[in-house]
Amino acid sequence: MSGRARNAFRAGLASAVSPSYHLPPMPRWVRYSLFPAAIAFSALFIVLPQTGADATIKITGSAASSSFSPGVLSVSPGARIAVENDTRATQTATCLSCTERTSWDSGDIQPGQTVFVTLPDVRGEFEYGSRYDQNLTGRLLVGVSSEASPSPSASGS
């Protein structure tokens, strides 16, 4: 059987087979455009896990003089806090004024790392700081409005 006859035979078999249920081929402009890249990029955000943090505390500054930002944070009881270390030193976010029932601790937070802490379901005002830097402190107002507890700078004026 010659090549031409073989191709005609195959073409005849292809037309005798039931119709294809595949989608028609994509137009060339779609196939080679940014459209597929945009679809893949948007799918990435759907797949990524959500942090679910109610608030974020950043540790900023240098290793010699770090600070929590914001220094005073108001959250609801049981809130999930993200603590980001934007310094070059290992830090922690540890409750300093907590009782055994209300204590929480982030553990070591390496430079560039984010750690999540879930607070106890207790209202109150809590001082927190780092175990490695005694000057690094902040205050959490859990279920307490900031108007009820004015900051020292506001009460001095």
C-alpha positions as CSV (number, residue, x, y, z in Angstrom):
1,M,0.0,0.0,0.0
2,S,1.4,3.3,-1.0
3,G,1.8,6.3,1.3
4,R,-1.0,8.2,-0.4
5,A,-3.4,5.2,-0.2
6,R,-2.5,4.7,3.5
7,N,-3.3,8.4,4.3
8,A,-6.6,8.1,2.5
9,F,-7.5,5.0,4.4
10,R,-6.7,6.6,7.7
11,A,-8.7,9.7,6.7
12,G,-11.6,7.4,5.9
13,L,-11.3,5.7,9.3
14,A,-11.1,9.0,11.1
15,S,-14.4,10.2,9.5
16,A,-16.1,6.9,10.3
17,V,-15.3,7.2,14.0
18,S,-17.8,8.9,16.3
19,P,-17.4,12.7,16.6
20,S,-14.7,14.0,19.0
21,Y,-15.9,15.4,22.3
22,H,-12.7,17.5,22.8
23,L,-12.8,21.2,22.9
24,P,-11.8,23.0,19.6
25,P,-8.2,24.1,19.5
26,M,-7.4,27.3,21.2
27,P,-6.8,30.3,19.0
28,R,-3.1,31.2,18.6
29,W,-3.5,34.6,20.3
30,V,-4.8,33.0,23.5
31,R,-2.2,30.2,23.5
32,Y,0.7,32.6,23.2
33,S,-0.6,35.6,25.2
34,L,-0.4,36.4,28.9
35,F,-3.8,34.9,29.4
36,P,-2.5,31.5,30.5
37,A,0.0,33.1,32.8
38,A,-2.7,35.2,34.4
39,I,-4.9,32.2,35.0
40,A,-2.0,30.3,36.6
41,F,-1.0,33.3,38.8
42,S,-4.6,33.8,40.0
43,A,-4.9,30.1,40.8
44,L,-1.8,30.4,43.0
45,F,-3.7,32.8,45.3
46,I,-6.6,30.5,45.5
47,V,-4.4,27.6,46.6
48,L,-2.3,29.6,49.1
49,P,-3.4,29.2,52.7
50,Q,-4.9,32.3,54.4
51,T,-3.1,33.5,57.4
52,G,-6.3,34.3,59.3
53,A,-4.6,36.7,61.7
54,D,-6.8,39.2,63.4
55,A,-3.9,41.6,63.9
56,T,-0.2,41.8,63.1
57,I,2.7,43.0,65.3
58,K,6.0,43.7,63.7
59,I,9.3,43.7,65.4
60,T,11.3,46.5,63.6
61,G,14.6,48.3,64.1
62,S,18.1,47.0,64.5
63,A,19.4,44.4,66.9
64,A,20.6,47.1,69.3
65,S,17.3,49.0,69.4
66,S,14.2,47.1,68.4
67,S,10.5,48.0,68.9
68,F,7.1,46.5,68.5
69,S,4.9,48.2,65.9
70,P,2.3,49.1,67.0
71,G,3.4,49.5,70.6
72,V,-0.2,49.3,71.8
73,L,-2.6,47.0,70.1
74,S,-6.3,46.5,70.8
75,V,-7.8,43.0,69.9
76,S,-10.7,40.9,71.0
77,P,-10.4,37.9,73.4
78,G,-9.2,34.7,71.6
79,A,-7.7,36.7,68.7
80,R,-5.0,35.2,66.5
81,I,-2.0,37.5,66.3
82,A,0.8,37.3,63.6
83,V,4.2,38.4,64.9
84,E,6.7,39.3,62.2
85,N,10.4,39.7,63.0
86,D,11.9,42.3,60.6
87,T,15.2,42.6,62.5
88,R,18.5,40.6,62.2
89,A,18.2,39.1,65.7
90,T,16.1,36.3,67.2
91,Q,13.3,37.7,69.3
92,T,10.2,36.5,71.1
93,A,6.8,38.0,72.0
94,T,6.1,36.8,75.5
95,C,3.4,38.0,77.9
96,L,5.2,39.6,80.9
97,S,2.2,40.4,83.0
98,C,0.2,37.3,82.6
99,T,-0.9,34.7,85.1
100,E,-0.6,31.0,84.4
101,R,-4.2,31.0,83.1
102,T,-3.6,33.9,80.7
103,S,0.0,33.3,79.6
104,W,1.1,33.1,76.0
105,D,4.4,33.0,74.2
106,S,5.5,33.0,70.6
107,G,8.6,31.0,71.1
108,D,11.7,32.1,69.2
109,I,11.1,34.1,66.1
110,Q,14.0,34.0,63.7
111,P,14.9,37.0,61.5
112,G,12.3,37.3,58.6
113,Q,10.0,34.7,60.2
114,T,6.3,35.2,61.1
115,V,4.8,33.3,64.0
116,F,1.1,33.1,64.9
117,V,-0.1,33.2,68.5
118,T,-3.7,32.6,69.7
119,L,-4.6,34.6,72.8
120,P,-6.6,33.2,75.6
121,D,-10.3,34.1,75.9
122,V,-9.6,36.6,78.7
123,R,-10.2,40.3,78.8
124,G,-7.5,42.6,80.2
125,E,-4.4,44.7,79.6
126,F,-1.2,42.7,79.1
127,E,2.4,43.8,78.8
128,Y,4.5,41.8,76.5
129,G,8.2,41.8,75.5
130,S,11.1,39.8,74.3
131,R,13.1,37.3,76.4
132,Y,16.2,38.4,74.6
133,D,15.8,42.2,74.7
134,Q,14.6,43.7,78.0
135,N,13.9,47.1,76.3
136,L,11.6,45.6,73.7
137,T,8.1,45.9,75.2
138,G,4.5,46.5,74.1
139,R,1.0,46.4,75.4
140,L,-2.1,44.4,74.3
141,L,-5.6,45.6,75.2
142,V,-7.7,42.4,75.0
143,G,-11.4,43.3,74.9
144,V,-10.6,46.7,76.4
145,S,-11.0,49.9,74.5
146,S,-8.0,52.2,74.1
147,E,-10.1,55.1,75.5
148,A,-10.4,53.3,78.9
149,S,-6.7,53.1,79.2
150,P,-5.0,56.3,77.9
151,S,-1.4,56.1,76.9
152,P,1.1,57.9,79.1
153,S,1.7,60.6,76.4
154,A,-2.0,61.4,76.1
155,S,-2.4,61.7,79.9
156,G,0.5,64.2,80.1
157,S,-1.1,66.8,78.0
